[in-house]
Amino acid sequence: MSDTFTLDGREIPFEPGQTIMQAALAAGVYIPRLCYHPEFKPHGSCKLCTVKVNGRHTASCTYKAAPGLQVESNTEELNTERRTLVQMLFVEGNHFCPSCEKSGDCQLQATAYELGMMSPHFDHFFPDRPVDASHPDLLLEFNRCILCSLCVRASRDVDRKNVFALAGRGIHSHLIVNAASGRLADTNVALEDKAVQVCPVGVILKKRRGFAVPIGQRTYDAAPISGHVQGSASLTEE
Amino acid sequence: MSSASLENILRKYDGSPHNLLQILREVQEAEGWISPERVAELEQALAMPRSKIVGAASFYSFLHLEPVGHYRILFSDNITDRMLGNQALMEQLCNLLWVEPGKVSEDGLVSVTTTSCTGMCDQGPALLVNGRAITRVDAARIEALAERVRNQVPLAEWPAEWFQVDDNVRRRDILLDSQFEPGSALRALHARVETQGVQASNPRSWREGLPRGLVGPATMLDEVKHANLRGRGGAGFTTALKWEACRNAPLAPGQDRIVVCNADEGEPGTFKDRVLLTSHADMVFEGMTLAAYAVGARRGFLYLRGEYRYLLEHLEGVLARRRRDHLLGHNILGIPGADFDIRIHVGFGAYVCGEESALIESLEGKRGTPRNRPPFPVTNGYLDQPTIVNNVETFAATSLIALHGGEWYRNIGTAQSAGSKILSVSGDCERPGIYEFPFGVTVAEVLEACGARDTQAVQVSGPSGFTIAAHEFERKICFEDIPTAGAFMVFDKRRDMFEVARNFVHFFAHESCGFCTPCRVGTSLLRNLMDKLHNGQGSPYDFQEIERLNHILQAMSHCGLGHSACNPVLDTIEKFRPAYEARMVHRDFTPAFDLDRALSQARQMTGRDDEMAHFGTEHGDAR
């Protein structure tokens, strides 16, 4: 018999070594997240998955489950805080959902809906982030990057290529590619790379595949993101 | 740079990717910047992807992947520098050199911009030229400096007195007053163990991490425990607990325990470590050696902030002398197996690297991003090995404790805060400088000692610390009351406390590492809010926004930087509200434009006429 902890009043079993996020996912419980992906080492940077463990805020994707923990997640307080984080991500980049190919499949957008975000609230930063269209088959739309580093981790840990990396500091943090020219075309990226599949938003896009699935029939049109607890919905789209 | 000299640099650093940042520093010191050609060469030599090299280098303010001019001039921009007129001086220099702040001059000769506090607050305003500190800058010095830049006079030929950095020690107590003899603390400890009739050392103790019951190292640990020594970095964690956890952490084969001295003194207004390393380096290194003895470490690092790069040769000299004198290296004091050595790692302008896990990441040659914890450095630190990270002053105090015993030490100071505290006093006072007091000294006593008059407020422990108002000047400097890393910035009644807080908020936004969403975006949002108030566009709504950001930063941030970024704003709002009220131009002001009337069309279109669809009377009609 495995140990359990309490998540919003519900007993959640866990295996030794599992994080709160992993145990919750296994039990079919949705905790909002953007930088966490079941297949990769937790990063703990987006902070969307913050829960209260015995009254203290902590990221559930990096916090190890332990017997008897009292964990709060789906509360008014935490969802309000998470909504503010999503608003921060929206104003930090340039997100224009209606014209985005990822609309309906985008985890940022779906999470915003899930958390009932009605406006960005804060003043937009409107950063200047040129796109990289150098690659014949892939487009990099940096305006939408939320710095989750999933592509960085996928390229490093799965593809063993280090095509992507984070550079800069603070609000000037940004994604770079592994080429002296700074252009994706000059890297050894390949369409089959894991790194190309994992973007939760619309940064890494395949060219000439626009709107293959009509709006209205997309991943999160059918069910909200909380209804897709088993892994990344955008991974299963194809 | 010839390929031979790059090879030399690589050899000096074992060709290890973990030493990437030190290799980049030496390349930059030779060539002024890190060119794409060098990055390509390092990519080959270190077998490291370019994205990682660029990703790491671009994190640090003082590493340049683009040319920054033959002369790179950075004005220290702490609030104390501002109070001494650094903004006018920078404008003067820019005008003289025909250069725009933040840009390289068209001929590629010079660039002028600001940087976070350089730790010269007691002799500011200060600036850095190609990494070297120039103190006591005034209009005449700026003129002479511009002349030399224009005539391309090499830095080595600039007047030596410009680069003079004084200790300015104004009050000495147990630590600064001790006539410390190198090796004396190690010998005292050794003697203490022997008089207790136990074998002092055992080769295993250094190499394998001190099985329980081994008394030599245990004696050191016991003394530190008796002394009730607490970390001098500000958080006040009990030193003996940290050391014990490190010493008890299991070692995998091939692993060592690591001792790190945190001299990344980045908190604006703090400069005590500069003085300790300048004039008391032996005490610090000996304290590290004692700590190594206590935890069973063979390797040590001093993480020296980039602003103190000028101390590197001096410190290397002290280390070399200590090796000659058998106080470092193999068989220290002739004890077989007592091996410990220290390497100096120079930082590059990143405040967040003062956070211990970020510091360790930086030591490993990576971006200085704080780690997820647990696990903590005491079990999984430098290259996953058990590591202790302590403040410079903590190690100096360790030497004192070894010399005089823990019992002696704990009787100085207060119940919870044993020993003395070195304060870095700057701002509006007659005698800025270094003051060592026993813990428990009141703010008023420090103000009296430094000759402060008409004091309005004191910022204790820097921007992440506490704004102390006049009615609190009887409060004590100690962990029970006002804990501090050492900064003590004095503001007299002429000063605008809103501008003080705004300066601090800009600092946090500049220094946020960008890893987590709340701090990366939140500190910039806070900066924008403070600028909005500064620009005369404030309204009571902004107070709510500040509250909201504070809550998110406190609750959701990854590390202490985000947690404390709102502190100066909250403190000054609470204690100096008039400074904010003065900026609330819209509070008693009804603009000619009537928003509620303008909304009538929207109400008509949406068919709404409820309360929420109106611009409330509390806004529109308050007069």
Interface residues (C-beta under 8 A of the other chain):
Chain A: P42 G44 S45 C46 K47 L48 T50 H57 A59 T62 K64 E81 T84 L85 M88 L89 V91 E92 F122 D123 F125 I146 L147 N162 V163 F164 A165 L166 A167 G168 R169 G170 I171 H172 S173 I176 V177 N178 A179 A180
Chain B: P36 V39 A40 P49 R50 S51 K52 V54 G55 S58 F59 Y60 S61 A350 R367 N372 P374 A509 H510 E511 S512 C513 G514 F515 C516 T517 P518 R520 V521 G522 T523 S524 L525 N528 R548 H551 I552 A555 M556 S557 H558
